[in-house]
Amino acid sequence: MTHQDGSVVVRFAPSPTGFLHIGGVRTALFNYLYARHHGGKFRLRIEDTDRKRSTQAAIDAILDGLNWLGLGWDGEVVYQFAGAQRHADLARQLLAAGLAYHCYCTPEELAEMRAQAKAEGRSFRYDGRWRDRDPSEAPAGVDPVVRLKMPRDRESVIDDAVQGRVTVANEQLDDMILLRADGTPTYMLSVVIDDHDMGVTHVIRGDDHLINAFRQKQLFEALDWPVPVFAHIPLIHGPDGAKLSKRHGALGVEAYRDEGYLPEALRNYLLRLGWSHGDDEIISDQQAIDWFELSAIGRSPARFDFDKLASVNAHYLQQADPARLADLIRPTLEEKTARSLSGAEKDRLVAAMPFLTPRAKTLVQLAENAAFVAAERPLSMTEKAGSLLTAEAKATLGQLHSTLKGINDWQATVLEPAIKLFAEEQGLKLGKVAQPLRAALTGSTVSPGIFDVLAVLGKEEALGRIEDQSNP
């Protein structure tokens, strides 16, 4: 199918039977970028025909996940089950045109066919026994299913935009069921009708659907509708090359949010899983839209790498607006301290970001590193920090307090020479002053540069914390 730019319509069509997993997120991203690249539409369809397993919680998780990732869809969400009546009507139309037929196979007959296929070491295919039989021969009391008459001769070909030309012998494809015995449409039927009704021009999805594409193509042709361009993306594998599983990180998108990844980092990382643009690693949203083409998707599975994701996330943390980061980690700090942060503490948090982000790979680490900013006096000490505050160290802090009190221009560039001079005058190595000072200011032995910590805390708070841990 040829298309003009602007006429491209793609869709992301998850089933709401569980969380929105990372493979699904990448499929959504590729569809989104392809639509934006061509000035087309990115549609969302919830395939909720499995009524027993579809849940509202899963639907909410899909919508929330896509919104958090910044993958906004165009138009209303389509719910597949809502079209069930139209789907069934079209199957009956195919029946009336002689392109489909009633199959009266009993469950026992199908079980027998399955057992025989297994015994012969081949995959199960319905043998077409009702394809040309007269319905008057139908056994009593069996509600028939409706099956599509698949072409028997020749082969089916799909020119896949990622996989290239793929061919399947038609005898490999049995007559698929369109309507179940209770008259409800099958997933295969609903997908084709919805894709047509939504004007979908390109079906971009995981290559586990490739065999479905051959069946769906036959259905498009039986209904005399244009067949969309298919693009089947290799699946994501774990670091060990096995299919991605929960132990590898096949988690719901909300787990990545909870673990402290930024949406723009996850977008960038997933974009590079199976798609590339030269050696570019860090790719902005605008570059991704400008550059994204299906031809740049690789044919072999990509491997998920948590270290790589963390390093991409670290890059975006350093690029992010300090006020935004402070807002993102504030709830964690407030939960930890069981109180709301004051205005002064919020300001301190923003001021601390440039010093904290180089030491963090996730928002979770960033919140841990920032805990000292919102800690309440007197600070609780880690065991290591407490061991630094000897009587001697506390006496030194008492003297340092007097020196620092006289400094009005409270910034790192002024504080650093003043503290170095103080150490020299006391005949001490800088570490002998800086280490207990760090403990007093942060309750820990690990923090950004000590002069930056002083500056971020501000004069009043810093002096108060030093006083709490010093002996006059």
N, C-alpha and C positions, 0 to 999 in steps of 0.2 A: 504494500500500500504506500503510495507516495503521499507526502504531506507538505503543506506550506507551513512555514514558521507561524506560530500563533494558533495553528489548528491541532497541535499535539495535545492529546489528552491521555494521561496515565492515571493509574490508581494504585493505592495500597489497600490490600483487602485481608486484614487479619481476622482470625476466628477468636471470639471472646471466650475461650475455654481455659485460659490461663494467663500468665503475665505477658507483657510485650517484651519478648526476649531480644537479645542483642543482634541476632541474625535478622530478625524482623525489622529492627531499627535501621540496619544498614540498607535493607531493601527499600524502606520508606525514604531514606536519604537519597538513594540513587534515583528513585522515581521523582522526588521533589526537585533534585538538581536538573534532571533531564527536562522536566516541564519548564522550570525557570530559564534554562539555557535557551529554549525554543520559544519563550514567551507564551507557553501553553498553559494547560490546567492540570493541577495535581488534586485528584479526588480521593476521598476516603470512603471505603465501603466496609461495613462490619458484617462478616459472614456468619450470621447467627442462626443458621438453619438447624444446627444441632441443638434442639430445644432443651434436651436434658442437661447438656454440659455448658451451655452458654450462660454467663452470669453478668449481672449489672456491675458487679465489682470489677470484673475483667474489662468490661467496656470502659468504665471510668479510668482504669489503669492505662488503657490504650490512649484515650483522649488526653489524659494528664501527661503521659510520657511524651507524646508528640508535641504538645504545647510547651513542655519544659525544654525540649530539644530545639524549639524554634522552627519546627516543620509544620507551618500552618497550611491547611488544605483549603481548596477552593469550593465554594458552594456548600450545600447541606450534606451532612453525613447520610449515606445511603445504608439502610438496614435491609439485608437480603431477604429476611423472612417476610417483610412487608409486601414483597412482590410475588409471594407464593402462588396467588391465584392466576396472575398473568403467566407465570412459568408453566403451570399445569395446563392452561388453555393452549399455549403454543405446542406443548407435547401432543395434545389431542389433535391439533391442526396437522402435525406431522403424521399422526395415525391416519387421519382422514385422507391425506395425500398419498398413502401407501409407502411412506418413508420410515414408518415405525410400525411395530406390531405388538399384539398382546402375547405375553409368554405365560403359560399356565404350569410351568415347572413346579413341582412340589419341593418343599425343603429336603425331603428324602432324596429326590433325584439330583438336586444340586450337591448334596453331601456325597453322593455316589460319584459324581463327576470330579469332585475335589479329591476324593480318595484315589481315583484312577490316575489323575494327573500326578499326585504325589508318588504313587507306585511307579509311574513311568519317568519320574524325575524331571517333570516339567512344571511350569507355573500354571495355575488353574485358569482355564478359559471356558466360558459357557459355549456349548457346542452348536447353538443355533437351531435346536430341534423344533422350535415353534415358529421359526422364521417364515416358512411357507405352508404351514399346516392350516387347515380350515378351523376357525374358532368353534365350529359346531362339534368338533371332536373334544372340546374342552371337558376335563373331568369336573364332576359336580363339587361344589363347595370350595373351589380354589379361586381366591381373588388374584387376577393376573397382574403382573407388572407390565409396564410399557417399555419396550426396548427399541433402540435406534437400529435401522438396517445399515450396518457399516459396509462400505464397499469391500467385496471379497477378493477381487483380482488386484493386480498391480501392487504398488507400494505408496506409502504416504511420505511426502517430503516437506520438511520445514527449513526455510532459510533463516536460521536463528542469528540475530544481530550480535550475539556473543559466541555461540558455539559453532557458527558456520552452518553448512548444509548437513542436516541430519535426516536419515532415511529409516523408515520402519516398514517391514513387509506387512500388508494389511491383515494377513492371516494371524499375525501376532495380536491383533486388536479384536476382542470379541464385541458382540452387540451390546453396547452399554445400556444400563437401565436409566430411563428418563423419569418415569414415575414409579414409585413403590406401590406395593399391593394396596396400601391404604389411600392411594391417590396423591400422596405428597411428592413434590419434585425432589430430585436428587441434587446434590451439590454441583455435579458436573453440568447439569442442565441450567441451574440457576446462574452459575458463573458466566456462561456464554450469553445468556439473555441480558444479564445486568451489564456485561461489558459492552454489548451492542447498544442497549438503552442509554448508557452513560456516554456513548460516543467515544469509547476508549480506542485509541489508535495504536498504542504500544503497551504490550503486557510485559512488564519487567519484574521478574520474580526469581526465587531460588531454583536451582536446576533439579531439585527433587520433584518439580512439577513438569519436567520435560515430557515424560510419557503422557501426562494429561493433555499436553498441547496437541498431540496427534488426535486424540479423541475429540477434543474441543474444536479442532479445525474441521473435522467431518461434520460436526453439528452446525458450525457457521455455514458450511457449504449447503447442508440439507435445508437450512432456513433461508438460503440465498442471500446471505449477508456478507459484507466484506470481512476478510480475515485480518485481524490486527497483526502488527509486527511483533514477533515473540523475541524476547531477550532473556535467556536463562543464565543466572549468575551462579558460579560455583559457590558451594557452601563454605562457611568459616570452619576451620579445624582448630583444635587445641594446639598448644605449643608442641605436643608430642606427635602431631600429625593425625591423631584420631579425630573422629567427628566431635565437634564441640559439645561438651556435656556440662552438667551443673558443676562438676568438680573443676572444670577448666575456667568457669566464669560465664557459663550460659545463664546468666542471671537476668532478672527483670530489669528494665531500665531504671526503675526506682532504686534498685540496689546500688547502681553506679552513682546516682544522685546522693544517696545516703553515705556512700564511701568518700564523697567529697570531690567528685570530678565535675568540672565545669562543662555546660552543654556545648560550648564552642570547641572545647578540647576533644570531647567525645565525637562530635561531628567530623573534625579534622582527622582524628585517628581512624574512624570507620571508613571515611572516604578513601584513605590509603590502604585499606584492606581489600585488595583485589582490583583497585583502580590506581593508575599512576600517571603522573605528568613529569616526565624526565626524572630527575633526582629530587624534585621538590618534596620536602617533608612537611613544612609549615605552610599551609594553604588557607588563605582567608576565604570568607564566605563568598565574596565577590569574585575572586579568582576561581573558586570551585564552580560557580555558575557560568563564568565565561569559558572555562576549559572543559566542562564535563561533556564527554561523548561516550556512547556505548562501545565504540571501537577500542577505547583504552582500557576496557575491563579485561582482565586476564582470564584464561580458560582453566587455570588450575586453582585449587582451593587455597585461600589465604590462611595464615596461622595467626591466631590471637596471641598477643604478647603483652602481658601486664606491665612489664618494665618499660616497654615502648609507650604504652598508654600513659604511664606515670610521668615519663619525661616530656611528652607532649603537653600533659596537664600542667606540669611545672612551668613550661614556657608561657602558657596562657595565664597562669596565676600572676606571673611577673608583668604581663601586659595589661592585666585587668585594672579597672578603676578602683583605687583604694576604698572609696566610700561604698562601692558595691560589695567588695569583699568583706568589709566590716559588717555590712547588713547581713551577708550570708552566714557569717560565723557567730553573729551576736546571739541568735537563739540557743546555740550550743553553750555559750558562756553563761547565759542567763539561767539555763537549766542547771548548769554545774553549781552556780552560786545561789540558786533558788531566789533570785531577785532580779528586778529590772536594772539595767545599767543607767547610771546618771548621765546627764548631758556631757559632763567633763570626761567621763570614762569613754563615752562614744567618740568624742573628739580625739582622745588619746589612742583609741583603737585605729582610727583612720590614719593618724600620724605614724603609728607603728608599722603600717603595712609595707612600706618600701624596705624596712629592715627585716621584716618577718618572711616575706615571700621568697627570697632567695634560699631559705632553709626548708621550704615546704614543697611537697609534691602533690598534696591533696588539701582540700578544705579542712579535713579532719586533723591533719598535721598542723595546718595553719592555726586552727582553734586551740590545739594543745600548746603551740608555741606562744600564742597570744594570751594564754590564761593569766600570766603575771600582770597584764594591763588592768584586768578587772578583779584581781585578787583583793580580798578585804584584809585590812590591818587588824591585828598583827598577822603577818603572813604565816601560813603553815609551811614548814621546811621539809624538803626531801632529806633522807638520812644523810646523804653525801653533803648537802648544803649545810645541814646542822653541824656536821663534824668540822666544818671550816670556821664556825663561829666560836673559837676558843676565847678564853678571857682576854688574852693578848690581842686577838683580832678585834674584839668588841671595844677594847680601849682605843685601838687605832681608829675604828669607825667613829668613836666619840670625838676624837681630835679632828677627823676629816669633816665631821658635821659642822664644827665651828668654822673651818676654812670655807666650806661650800656656802654657808649661810651668807657670807659677805659678797657672793657673786650675784649680780642682778641680771646680767645678759646671759640668760640660761640656755645656752646652746652648745652642741657637741664640740664645736671648734674652739669655744672658750673654756669648756670644762676639761677637755683633754690636757692642755698644757698645765692647767691649775693642779690637776690630780698628779700629773707626772712630777711637777715641782714639789708637791706635798710629799710624795714618796721619797724623793731625793733628800729633802730636808730631814726626813725621819730615818734616813739611812736604810731604806727598805727597797727591795726590788719591786717593780710595778705590780707583779703578780700577787705579792703579799698584801697589797691594798685592793687590787681589782677583784681577786677571788672572793674574799669575804663581802666586798661591796656588792658583787653580783648576787651572792646568796641573800643578802639583806634586801636587795631591791626586787628579786624575782622568786625567792624561795627555792631556787634551783641552781645547778652548776652549769646549765646550758642556756644561753640566751643570745640575742644579737649583741653587737659590740656594746660594751658597758657604757660608753659615752653617749651612744644613741639611746640606750635604755633610760639614762638620766634625763635626756632631752625630752623623750616621749612622755615620761611620767610627769614632767613639770616640776618646778622647784618645790612647791608645797608638799606634794605627795612623796617625792623622792626623799626629802629631808625627814618627813614623818616616818617613812619605812627605815631609814638609817637609824633614826633615834630609837625606834622600837628594838633594834638589835645591838645597840651600843651601850658601853659603860662610860659615864663621864669621867 
